[in-house]
Amino acid sequence: MSSESIFIAHPTNADELSALKAMVRALKIKFEIRSSYDKEYDSEFVSKINESKQQYNNGDFTTVNNEEELKSFLDID
């Protein structure tokens, strides 16, 4: 019997991680550990997000305070 289910756990410390590893091994379930989610995203996408963060940090952004400003910003009648 095979399953394509994915189980994602978020241990918050080393003790929880060790306990989860021991439990999964005891159940003879194959598993992998990833330390970073960046590997799951396309590098071009990550680059664009980082560029946007830098633009924001540099003060290069537009603030919309109300619905009328939003409509104007989006050019909606």
MDAnalysis code that builds the backbone (N, CA, C; Angstrom):
import MDAnalysis as mda
import numpy as np

u = mda.Universe.empty(231, n_residues=77, atom_resindex=np.repeat(np.arange(77), 3), trajectory=True)
u.add_TopologyAttr("name", ["N", "CA", "C"] * 77)
u.add_TopologyAttr("resid", np.arange(1, 78))
u.add_TopologyAttr("resname", ["MET", "SER", "SER", "GLU", "SER", "ILE", "PHE", "ILE", "ALA", "HIS", "PRO", "THR", "ASN", "ALA", "ASP", "GLU", "LEU", "SER", "ALA", "LEU", "LYS", "ALA", "MET", "VAL", "ARG", "ALA", "LEU", "LYS", "ILE", "LYS", "PHE", "GLU", "ILE", "ARG", "SER", "SER", "TYR", "ASP", "LYS", "GLU", "TYR", "ASP", "SER", "GLU", "PHE", "VAL", "SER", "LYS", "ILE", "ASN", "GLU", "SER", "LYS", "GLN", "GLN", "TYR", "ASN", "ASN", "GLY", "ASP", "PHE", "THR", "THR", "VAL", "ASN", "ASN", "GLU", "GLU", "GLU", "LEU", "LYS", "SER", "PHE", "LEU", "ASP", "ILE", "ASP"])
u.atoms.positions = np.array([
    [0.840, -1.170, 0.000],
    [0.000, 0.000, 0.000],
    [0.889, 1.238, 0.000],
    [0.607, 2.167, -0.896],
    [1.383, 3.396, -0.916],
    [0.452, 4.584, -0.752],
    [1.016, 5.659, -0.278],
    [0.250, 6.872, -0.050],
    [1.036, 8.056, -0.579],
    [0.338, 9.010, -1.139],
    [0.990, 10.218, -1.627],
    [0.745, 11.392, -0.693],
    [0.323, 11.121, 0.513],
    [0.053, 12.183, 1.478],
    [1.351, 12.794, 1.971],
    [1.277, 14.070, 2.279],
    [2.434, 14.793, 2.831],
    [2.030, 15.295, 4.204],
    [2.880, 15.055, 5.168],
    [2.648, 15.486, 6.540],
    [3.696, 16.528, 6.867],
    [3.281, 17.726, 7.245],
    [4.222, 18.796, 7.565],
    [4.093, 19.125, 9.045],
    [5.204, 19.043, 9.755],
    [5.235, 19.378, 11.178],
    [6.205, 20.533, 11.378],
    [5.963, 21.349, 12.376],
    [6.819, 22.494, 12.661],
    [7.329, 22.422, 14.106],
    [8.318, 21.579, 14.351],
    [8.860, 21.526, 15.718],
    [9.507, 22.861, 16.078],
    [9.331, 23.260, 17.318],
    [9.832, 24.573, 17.734],
    [11.161, 24.511, 18.477],
    [11.635, 23.289, 18.760],
    [12.931, 23.184, 19.433],
    [13.566, 21.826, 19.123],
    [14.790, 21.647, 19.555],
    [15.551, 20.430, 19.249],
    [14.910, 19.180, 19.851],
    [14.308, 19.303, 21.041],
    [13.671, 18.147, 21.678],
    [12.478, 17.654, 20.857],
    [11.669, 18.589, 20.379],
    [10.527, 18.205, 19.554],
    [10.992, 17.559, 18.245],
    [12.018, 18.112, 17.645],
    [12.553, 17.552, 16.409],
    [13.066, 16.136, 16.635],
    [13.802, 15.922, 17.705],
    [14.320, 14.585, 18.017],
    [13.189, 13.593, 18.253],
    [12.160, 14.018, 18.961],
    [11.017, 13.142, 19.240],
    [10.284, 12.775, 17.951],
    [10.092, 13.757, 17.071],
    [9.427, 13.470, 15.797],
    [10.239, 12.503, 14.950],
    [11.544, 12.716, 14.900],
    [12.419, 11.806, 14.138],
    [12.313, 10.385, 14.691],
    [12.366, 10.251, 15.995],
    [12.303, 8.926, 16.620],
    [10.973, 8.247, 16.329],
    [9.890, 8.995, 16.409],
    [8.572, 8.425, 16.164],
    [8.438, 7.962, 14.711],
    [8.869, 8.796, 13.785],
    [8.750, 8.448, 12.369],
    [9.633, 7.249, 12.034],
    [10.827, 7.218, 12.591],
    [11.710, 6.062, 12.372],
    [11.094, 4.786, 12.947],
    [10.498, 4.892, 14.137],
    [9.891, 3.723, 14.773],
    [8.737, 3.179, 13.939],
    [8.042, 4.062, 13.242],
    [6.936, 3.641, 12.383],
    [7.411, 3.236, 10.989],
    [8.719, 3.330, 10.770],
    [9.341, 2.967, 9.494],
    [8.737, 3.749, 8.324],
    [8.552, 5.053, 8.568],
    [8.032, 5.959, 7.547],
    [9.197, 6.740, 6.958],
    [9.278, 6.779, 5.631],
    [10.321, 7.568, 4.987],
    [10.036, 9.041, 5.235],
    [11.091, 9.821, 5.464],
    [10.900, 11.245, 5.696],
    [12.135, 12.013, 5.256],
    [11.947, 13.314, 5.094],
    [13.060, 14.203, 4.788],
    [12.895, 15.453, 5.636],
    [13.991, 16.120, 5.880],
    [13.977, 17.339, 6.676],
    [14.522, 18.462, 5.811],
    [13.783, 19.544, 5.745],
    [14.221, 20.731, 5.014],
    [14.370, 21.872, 6.000],
    [15.455, 22.589, 5.876],
    [15.679, 23.693, 6.805],
    [15.268, 25.036, 6.230],
    [14.995, 25.098, 4.923],
    [14.643, 26.372, 4.313],
    [13.575, 26.169, 3.255],
    [12.595, 27.065, 3.252],
    [11.544, 26.989, 2.250],
    [11.953, 27.658, 0.943],
    [13.037, 28.455, 0.942],
    [13.482, 29.108, -0.286],
    [13.746, 28.095, -1.395],
    [14.156, 26.899, -1.051],
    [14.460, 25.878, -2.035],
    [13.213, 25.445, -2.795],
    [12.044, 25.686, -2.220],
    [10.800, 25.271, -2.848],
    [10.301, 26.286, -3.871],
    [10.841, 27.490, -3.866],
    [10.377, 28.536, -4.746],
    [11.343, 28.749, -5.896],
    [10.790, 29.157, -7.020],
    [11.587, 29.500, -8.176],
    [12.521, 30.652, -7.812],
    [13.782, 30.557, -8.191],
    [14.767, 31.570, -7.810],
    [14.418, 32.946, -8.375],
    [13.788, 32.998, -9.550],
    [13.386, 34.291, -10.125],
    [12.314, 34.954, -9.270],
    [11.372, 34.145, -8.771],
    [10.325, 34.650, -7.894],
    [10.928, 35.195, -6.596],
    [11.835, 34.451, -5.992],
    [12.480, 34.882, -4.750],
    [13.241, 36.181, -4.984],
    [13.899, 36.291, -6.133],
    [14.645, 37.499, -6.479],
    [13.720, 38.717, -6.566],
    [12.546, 38.531, -7.185],
    [11.585, 39.634, -7.303],
    [11.066, 40.061, -5.933],
    [10.800, 39.105, -5.070],
    [10.328, 39.423, -3.720],
    [11.406, 40.198, -2.956],
    [12.647, 39.743, -3.037],
    [13.738, 40.438, -2.355],
    [13.929, 41.843, -2.896],
    [13.765, 42.016, -4.213],
    [13.869, 43.355, -4.812],
    [12.755, 44.258, -4.284],
    [11.548, 43.723, -4.183],
    [10.427, 44.502, -3.650],
    [10.664, 44.905, -2.196],
    [11.210, 43.993, -1.404],
    [11.527, 44.324, -0.009],
    [12.545, 45.452, 0.061],
    [13.543, 45.404, -0.814],
    [14.567, 46.446, -0.828],
    [13.965, 47.788, -1.242],
    [13.088, 47.777, -2.245],
    [12.415, 49.006, -2.667],
    [11.618, 49.597, -1.508],
    [10.912, 48.765, -0.776],
    [10.145, 49.228, 0.374],
    [11.070, 49.840, 1.423],
    [12.182, 49.154, 1.718],
    [13.133, 49.665, 2.703],
    [13.739, 50.989, 2.277],
    [13.828, 51.210, 0.963],
    [14.365, 52.471, 0.435],
    [13.304, 53.562, 0.368],
    [12.075, 53.244, 0.761],
    [10.995, 54.230, 0.743],
    [10.304, 54.352, -0.599],
    [10.578, 53.440, -1.500],
    [9.990, 53.468, -2.839],
    [8.699, 52.648, -2.853],
    [7.597, 53.259, -2.360],
    [6.308, 52.588, -2.331],
    [5.213, 53.638, -2.309],
    [3.993, 53.217, -2.578],
    [2.839, 54.105, -2.594],
    [1.888, 53.680, -1.485],
    [1.417, 54.655, -0.730],
    [0.457, 54.395, 0.333],
    [-0.931, 54.796, -0.129],
    [-1.886, 53.930, 0.089],
    [-3.281, 54.207, -0.250],
    [-4.052, 54.243, 1.057],
    [-4.697, 55.388, 1.345],
    [-5.329, 55.582, 2.642],
    [-6.821, 55.312, 2.679],
    [-7.468, 55.341, 1.528],
    [-8.913, 55.114, 1.533],
    [-9.372, 54.570, 0.191],
    [-10.664, 54.280, 0.102],
    [-11.206, 53.650, -1.100],
    [-11.079, 54.550, -2.326],
    [-11.273, 55.851, -2.148],
    [-11.163, 56.771, -3.292],
    [-9.739, 56.804, -3.839],
    [-8.749, 56.841, -2.957],
    [-7.367, 56.805, -3.407],
    [-7.057, 55.488, -4.101],
    [-7.631, 54.403, -3.601],
    [-7.414, 53.101, -4.213],
    [-7.987, 53.073, -5.628],
    [-9.205, 53.586, -5.780],
    [-9.817, 53.633, -7.108],
    [-8.985, 54.473, -8.063],
    [-8.505, 55.599, -7.578],
    [-7.661, 56.467, -8.404],
    [-6.362, 55.776, -8.770],
    [-5.752, 55.107, -7.788],
    [-4.495, 54.402, -8.004],
    [-4.668, 53.296, -9.025],
    [-5.782, 52.578, -8.958],
    [-6.054, 51.477, -9.870],
    [-6.732, 51.943, -11.153],
    [-7.033, 53.240, -11.225],
    [-7.682, 53.848, -12.380],
    [-9.037, 53.196, -12.646],
    [-9.835, 53.089, -11.559],
    [-11.170, 52.505, -11.626],
    [-12.188, 53.642, -11.500],
    [-13.204, 53.613, -12.333],
    [-14.255, 54.641, -12.260],
    [-15.300, 54.281, -11.235],
])
